[in-house]
Amino acid sequence: MNYQNKTVVITGAAKGIGAACAKLFFDAGANVALLDVADDTSLINDKRWLNIHCDVSSETQVKDAFEQVIQHFHSVDYLVNNAGIQRYGSVTETSVDEWDLVMNVNLKSLFLCAKYAIPSMLENKKGVVINIASVQSFVSQEKVAAYTTAKSAILGLTRSIAVDYAPHVRCVAVCPGTIDTPMLRDAIALSPDPDAVMQECIDMHLTKRIGTAEEVAELVMFLCDDKASFITGQAIRIDGGLGITIQGSKK
Ligand SMILES: NC(=O)c1ccc[n+]([C@@H]2O[C@H](COP(=O)([O-])OP(=O)(O)OC[C@H]3O[C@@H](n4cnc5c(N)ncnc54)[C@H](O)[C@@H]3O)[C@@H](O)[C@H]2O)c1
């Protein structure tokens, strides 16, 4: 796929899935704007690579970041709303501050970035918004109340954007299963037996492996391409079959 002269904005692009998306789009010729609170470690120094320090849950920072993108690259063709955080707890265990943090980073930020990206897409009469959700938009595990709520709501936001800005702007949610990223490694490290948790993760998937960030990036890139122009408003799972079996039915 050729993305020359196209601009993609990717949130949470310093690590994990966002970093893999940034590299893939860059290699396909796109201008890439990376919005993250962490510094990009890829050391790519090129006029098509723009690092912007931005907390995507802050409206002023997002507005400022999109102004910089337009100044630098003149338009926004694709937005990959990828930044996210994982926090654990049931409803009674989750503090109000933690709830708000997860909602702001995992949900409000997608609204904010779409709000400031879509006007440029409408000017061009063309654009795609990809929202990174999760299998936890459909199924849940213990003690992820805030995370699973935010990830479920992303599907509603995806439909709203798809309906409101059709036919010019498409919006698709991508729902990964377990993907090998710093988020996963950090979560597993909290356990007293990380190797056993990793094996459990592997065993949960019909493919008997977890996914890679690059596989998710390949799907994102396909969904942005005109080859996917009949896909909008959908939630596409990339999850090694996680969640399609009744628990315990396939060892
Ligand atoms: N890894 C998985 O197994 C998995 C599974 C399903 C969904 N997801 C989702 O995929 C997305 C990417 O996850 P990942 O595993 O690559 O995570 P990661 O932790 O490896 O990377 C996330 C990136 O987002 C950035 N970020 C966090 N808060 C931010 C903020 N307020 N503003 C700007 N940037 C911020 C981080 O600095 C980091 O660079 C997330 O939305 C996550 O919920 C991940």
The ligand as an SDF file (V2000), in Angstrom:
LIG
                    3D

 44 48  0  0  0  0  0  0  0  0999 V2000
   -1.4980   -5.0450   24.4020 N   0  0  0  0  0  0  0  0  0  0  0  0
   -2.6660   -5.6360   24.4210 C   0  0  0  0  0  0  0  0  0  0  0  0
   -2.7780   -6.8370   24.7480 O   0  0  0  0  0  0  0  0  0  0  0  0
   -3.9200   -4.8780   24.0250 C   0  0  0  0  0  0  0  0  0  0  0  0
   -5.0910   -5.6130   23.8420 C   0  0  0  0  0  0  0  0  0  0  0  0
   -6.2580   -4.9530   23.4740 C   0  0  0  0  0  0  0  0  0  0  0  0
   -6.2440   -3.5810   23.2920 C   0  0  0  0  0  0  0  0  0  0  0  0
   -5.0950   -2.8840   23.4810 N   0  0  0  0  0  0  0  0  0  0  0  0
   -5.1520   -1.4320   23.2810 C   0  0  0  0  0  0  0  0  0  0  0  0
   -4.2150   -1.0670   22.3010 O   0  0  0  0  0  0  0  0  0  0  0  0
   -3.7700    0.2700   22.5590 C   0  0  0  0  0  0  0  0  0  0  0  0
   -2.2600    0.2890   22.6040 C   0  0  0  0  0  0  0  0  0  0  0  0
   -1.8510   -0.5960   23.6350 O   0  0  0  0  0  0  0  0  0  0  0  0
   -0.3480   -1.0930   23.8170 P   0  0  0  0  0  0  0  0  0  0  0  0
   -0.4380   -2.4670   24.3520 O   0  0  0  0  0  0  0  0  0  0  0  0
    0.4540   -0.8080   22.6300 O   0  0  0  0  0  0  0  0  0  0  0  0
    0.0640   -0.1270   25.0410 O   0  0  0  0  0  0  0  0  0  0  0  0
    1.4950    0.4270   25.5090 P   0  0  0  0  0  0  0  0  0  0  0  0
    1.3440    0.7350   26.9610 O   0  0  0  0  0  0  0  0  0  0  0  0
    2.5450   -0.5230   25.1040 O   0  0  0  0  0  0  0  0  0  0  0  0
    1.5960    1.7940   24.6850 O   0  0  0  0  0  0  0  0  0  0  0  0
    0.6320    2.7910   24.9110 C   0  0  0  0  0  0  0  0  0  0  0  0
    1.1910    4.1360   24.5450 C   0  0  0  0  0  0  0  0  0  0  0  0
    0.1930    5.1260   24.8680 O   0  0  0  0  0  0  0  0  0  0  0  0
    0.8500    6.2210   25.4960 C   0  0  0  0  0  0  0  0  0  0  0  0
   -0.0840    6.9660   26.3410 N   0  0  0  0  0  0  0  0  0  0  0  0
   -0.6420    6.5700   27.5050 C   0  0  0  0  0  0  0  0  0  0  0  0
   -1.4000    7.5630   28.0100 N   0  0  0  0  0  0  0  0  0  0  0  0
   -1.3100    8.6110   27.1580 C   0  0  0  0  0  0  0  0  0  0  0  0
   -1.8470    9.9120   27.1430 C   0  0  0  0  0  0  0  0  0  0  0  0
   -2.6450   10.3620   28.1230 N   0  0  0  0  0  0  0  0  0  0  0  0
   -1.5570   10.7230   26.0970 N   0  0  0  0  0  0  0  0  0  0  0  0
   -0.7440   10.3020   25.1020 C   0  0  0  0  0  0  0  0  0  0  0  0
   -0.1950    9.0710   25.0720 N   0  0  0  0  0  0  0  0  0  0  0  0
   -0.4670    8.2390   26.0870 C   0  0  0  0  0  0  0  0  0  0  0  0
    1.9840    5.5710   26.2990 C   0  0  0  0  0  0  0  0  0  0  0  0
    2.9920    6.5190   26.6490 O   0  0  0  0  0  0  0  0  0  0  0  0
    2.4700    4.4990   25.3330 C   0  0  0  0  0  0  0  0  0  0  0  0
    3.4590    4.9900   24.4550 O   0  0  0  0  0  0  0  0  0  0  0  0
   -4.4260    0.6930   23.8660 C   0  0  0  0  0  0  0  0  0  0  0  0
   -5.5780    1.4510   23.5940 O   0  0  0  0  0  0  0  0  0  0  0  0
   -4.7890   -0.6330   24.4980 C   0  0  0  0  0  0  0  0  0  0  0  0
   -5.8720   -0.5080   25.3880 O   0  0  0  0  0  0  0  0  0  0  0  0
   -3.9140   -3.4990   23.8420 C   0  0  0  0  0  0  0  0  0  0  0  0
  1  2  1  0
  2  3  2  0
  2  4  1  0
  4  5  1  0
  4 44  2  0
  5  6  2  0
  6  7  1  0
  7  8  2  0
  8  9  1  0
  8 44  1  0
  9 10  1  0
  9 42  1  0
 10 11  1  0
 11 12  1  0
 11 40  1  0
 12 13  1  0
 13 14  1  0
 14 15  2  0
 14 16  1  0
 14 17  1  0
 17 18  1  0
 18 19  2  0
 18 20  1  0
 18 21  1  0
 21 22  1  0
 22 23  1  0
 23 24  1  0
 23 38  1  0
 24 25  1  0
 25 26  1  0
 25 36  1  0
 26 27  1  0
 26 35  1  0
 27 28  2  0
 28 29  1  0
 29 30  1  0
 29 35  2  0
 30 31  1  0
 30 32  2  0
 32 33  1  0
 33 34  2  0
 34 35  1  0
 36 37  1  0
 36 38  1  0
 38 39  1  0
 40 41  1  0
 40 42  1  0
 42 43  1  0
M  CHG  2   8   1  16  -1
M  END
$$$$
